[in-house]
């Protein structure tokens, strides 16, 4: 008789296999294991807690619908990166009018408060500038600098070559210098 592993001890592949067979407990363990990862990617992509939570929840729903489609050809986290970034883009398209309106009113401006250190404020300004980059540049910066992926791994997530990721990073750095100078940060 085979011994059942505790879901906390099971590998992602074991949980995925069980979830594909309809095991809700295994699916729940998989979601619980990776929720913070998905939320972090979503937050870095959009920079707003509420939107990051909406994106993370949407990814959980999509994961439930598409877990049977996961073939295991790449890392599960790579699949989750892609799913999360697609959900983030979809939310951005759905709320483009509202985002444009809030940008126009300066909601993204830094709020000065007690206990805010200068370095943290500069980092916030940098991520605000990153969010203004074109999609591919923003995604490359998010994956390489925000998540610490190599250019090759980021290319796998973005379905582009490593050299193209490097080019997007190069272009993003040039554009960020301009954006940060205009914001008075550099």
C-alpha positions as CSV (number, residue, x, y, z in Angstrom):
1,X,0.0,0.0,0.0
2,X,1.5,3.4,-1.1
3,X,1.9,6.0,1.6
4,X,0.2,9.3,0.9
5,X,2.4,12.3,1.4
6,X,1.2,15.3,3.3
7,X,0.5,18.1,0.7
8,X,3.2,20.2,2.3
9,X,5.7,17.4,1.5
10,X,4.5,16.8,-2.0
11,X,6.4,18.3,-5.0
12,X,4.7,20.7,-7.4
13,X,4.5,17.9,-10.0
14,X,2.8,15.6,-7.6
15,X,0.3,18.2,-6.6
16,X,-0.3,19.1,-10.3
17,X,-0.9,15.5,-11.2
18,X,-3.4,15.1,-8.4
19,X,-5.1,18.4,-9.2
20,X,-5.4,17.3,-12.8
21,X,-7.3,14.3,-11.5
22,X,-9.7,16.5,-9.6
23,X,-8.1,16.5,-6.2
24,X,-9.3,19.8,-4.7
25,X,-7.0,19.5,-1.7
26,X,-3.9,19.1,-3.9
27,X,-5.1,22.1,-6.0
28,X,-5.6,24.2,-2.8
29,X,-2.1,23.2,-1.6
30,X,-0.6,24.3,-5.0
31,X,-2.4,27.6,-4.9
32,X,-1.4,28.2,-1.3
33,X,2.2,27.4,-2.1
34,X,2.4,29.8,-5.0
35,X,0.0,32.6,-4.1
36,X,2.6,34.9,-2.6
37,X,4.7,34.5,-5.6
38,X,1.9,35.4,-8.0
39,X,0.8,38.3,-5.8
40,X,4.4,39.7,-5.8
41,X,4.7,39.5,-9.6
42,X,1.3,41.2,-9.9
43,X,2.2,43.9,-7.4
44,X,5.5,44.7,-9.2
45,X,3.7,44.8,-12.5
46,X,0.9,47.1,-11.5
47,X,2.1,48.8,-8.2
48,X,-1.3,48.8,-6.6
49,X,-2.3,46.5,-3.8
50,X,-6.0,46.2,-4.8
51,X,-5.1,45.5,-8.4
52,X,-2.4,43.0,-7.4
53,X,-5.0,41.1,-5.3
54,X,-7.5,41.1,-8.2
55,X,-4.8,39.8,-10.5
56,X,-3.7,37.1,-8.1
57,X,-7.3,36.0,-7.6
58,X,-7.8,36.0,-11.4
59,X,-4.7,33.8,-11.8
60,X,-6.1,31.3,-9.2
61,X,-9.3,31.1,-11.2
62,X,-7.4,30.7,-14.5
63,X,-5.2,28.1,-12.9
64,X,-8.2,26.1,-11.9
65,X,-9.5,26.2,-15.4
66,X,-6.2,25.4,-17.1
67,X,-4.3,23.1,-14.8
68,X,-5.1,20.2,-17.1
69,X,-3.4,22.1,-19.9
70,X,0.0,22.3,-18.0
71,X,2.2,19.8,-19.8
72,X,5.3,20.1,-17.6
73,X,7.6,21.0,-20.4
74,X,8.9,24.0,-18.5
75,X,9.0,25.0,-14.9
76,X,5.7,25.5,-13.3
77,X,6.8,29.0,-12.1
78,X,7.5,30.0,-15.7
79,X,4.0,29.0,-16.6
80,X,2.7,31.0,-13.6
81,X,4.8,34.1,-14.6
82,X,3.2,34.0,-18.0
83,X,-0.3,33.5,-16.6
84,X,0.2,36.3,-14.1
85,X,1.6,38.8,-16.6
86,X,-1.3,38.0,-19.0
87,X,-3.8,38.5,-16.2
88,X,-2.1,41.8,-15.4
89,X,-2.3,42.9,-19.0
90,X,-5.9,41.9,-19.2
91,X,-6.8,43.9,-16.1
92,X,-4.8,46.9,-17.5
93,X,-6.8,46.8,-20.7
94,X,-10.1,46.5,-18.8
95,X,-9.3,49.5,-16.6
96,X,-7.4,51.6,-19.1
97,X,-9.8,54.5,-19.0
98,X,-9.8,54.6,-15.2
99,X,-6.0,54.4,-15.0
100,X,-5.7,57.2,-17.5
101,X,-8.0,59.3,-15.4
102,X,-6.2,58.6,-12.1
103,X,-2.8,59.3,-13.8
104,X,-4.2,62.6,-15.0
105,X,-5.1,63.6,-11.5
106,X,-1.6,62.6,-10.2
107,X,-2.6,59.7,-7.9
108,X,0.7,58.1,-8.6
109,X,2.6,61.0,-7.1
110,X,4.7,60.2,-4.1
111,X,3.0,61.0,-0.8
112,X,5.4,62.5,1.7
113,X,4.9,61.1,5.2
114,X,6.6,60.6,8.5
115,X,9.1,57.8,8.6
116,X,9.5,57.6,4.8
117,X,13.2,57.1,4.0
118,X,14.7,58.8,1.0
119,X,16.0,55.6,-0.6
120,X,12.5,53.9,-0.3
121,X,10.9,57.0,-1.9
122,X,13.5,56.9,-4.8
123,X,12.8,53.2,-5.2
124,X,9.1,53.8,-5.4
125,X,9.7,56.6,-8.0
126,X,11.9,54.1,-10.0
127,X,9.1,51.5,-10.1
128,X,6.6,54.2,-11.1
129,X,8.9,55.0,-14.0
130,X,9.3,51.3,-14.9
131,X,5.5,51.1,-15.1
132,X,5.6,53.9,-17.8
133,X,7.9,51.8,-20.0
134,X,6.5,50.1,-23.1
135,X,5.2,46.6,-22.3
136,X,8.2,44.5,-23.4
137,X,10.7,46.8,-21.7
138,X,8.6,46.8,-18.5
139,X,8.2,43.1,-18.5
140,X,11.9,42.5,-19.0
141,X,12.9,44.9,-16.2
142,X,10.3,43.3,-13.9
143,X,11.5,39.8,-14.5
144,X,15.3,40.5,-14.5
145,X,15.5,43.1,-11.8
146,X,12.3,42.6,-9.9
147,X,12.4,38.8,-9.8
148,X,16.1,38.2,-10.4
149,X,15.7,36.0,-13.4
150,X,18.5,35.6,-15.9
151,X,18.0,37.1,-19.4
152,X,17.5,33.5,-20.7
153,X,14.8,32.7,-18.1
154,X,13.1,36.0,-18.8
155,X,13.1,35.2,-22.5
156,X,11.4,31.9,-21.8
157,X,8.7,33.6,-19.9
158,X,8.3,36.4,-22.5
159,X,8.6,33.9,-25.4
160,X,11.5,35.9,-26.9
161,X,15.2,35.3,-27.3
162,X,17.7,36.0,-24.6
163,X,19.3,38.6,-26.9
164,X,16.0,40.4,-27.3
165,X,15.5,40.5,-23.5
166,X,19.0,42.1,-23.3
167,X,18.0,44.7,-25.9
168,X,14.8,45.5,-24.1
169,X,16.8,45.9,-20.8
170,X,19.3,48.2,-22.6
171,X,16.5,50.3,-24.1
172,X,14.6,50.4,-20.7
173,X,17.8,51.7,-19.0
174,X,18.1,54.5,-21.5
175,X,14.4,55.4,-21.2
176,X,14.5,55.2,-17.4
177,X,17.4,57.7,-17.2
178,X,15.3,60.2,-19.1
179,X,12.2,59.5,-17.0
180,X,14.1,59.8,-13.8
181,X,15.8,63.0,-14.8
182,X,12.5,64.6,-15.7
183,X,11.2,63.5,-12.3
184,X,14.3,65.1,-10.7
185,X,15.5,61.8,-9.3
186,X,18.9,61.5,-11.2
